[in-house]
Amino acid sequence: MEPIKRQVNRGKVIKWEVDFGTVHGHRKRPLVDSEAEADAILGKYQKEVKQAGEFWARLPDSERLATTATLIQIRDAGHTATSVWEDWKRWKKDNQQTVTTPMPYEDVVAEWKRRKLAAGKTDRYVDEAAATLMKFGTGRQRQNVHEIAAPDLEAWIDSQKDWGLSSKRTNQSLFSSLWEVAIAKGWASRNIVDR
């Protein structure tokens, strides 16, 4: 809405009002004594719109000061507003939490085994793969799977000195399939191997 200048009667006194409509949830209608003062308010507003856009021109002074102070802090830290916004969106996406049902790691491995056997995998493959999964699970058998962090798994895989690059990739895929089962059952919200 474009601001409107109008003469108003306040009791026996004639005033001039510039009606900006509702701005950021508040009705903004400055009241002045003369038409010249109302024209000055409109002129200042139009100049600000031309320089910085309508959003900025309609911001209350307190919000402008807070925004400016924040932008100065961002700049002083060596960032830009755009980079901070992109980092925040990435953080928000990475930290989205869905409701998960707590499930101990060893129970997730048991469900993984059941599904693999039902899919026709051999007993030998399933047992050997489950043994690898449980090696990582040593000491965390009763820890809920959604509480296990990606750096923990990464550090454990990196510590397996007898694994070559191919073995590491194969076992990453194995752990990824375990977390996919956990996600499918609602026991985890994200696959930590993807991270």
URQUI-V755766 format. One record per helix or strand of 3 or more residues. SS is the DSSP state (A for helix, B for strand). FROM is the first residue (numbers start at 1). TO is the last residue. If there is no record, write none. Layout:
# URQUI-V755766
ss->{SS;SS}
from->{FROM;FROM}
to->{TO;TO}
This chain:
# URQUI-V755766
ss->{B;B;B;A;A;A;A;A;A;A;A;A;A}
from->{4;13;26;35;54;61;81;105;123;145;150;165;192}
to->{10;23;32;52;58;76;94;118;137;147;158;184;194}
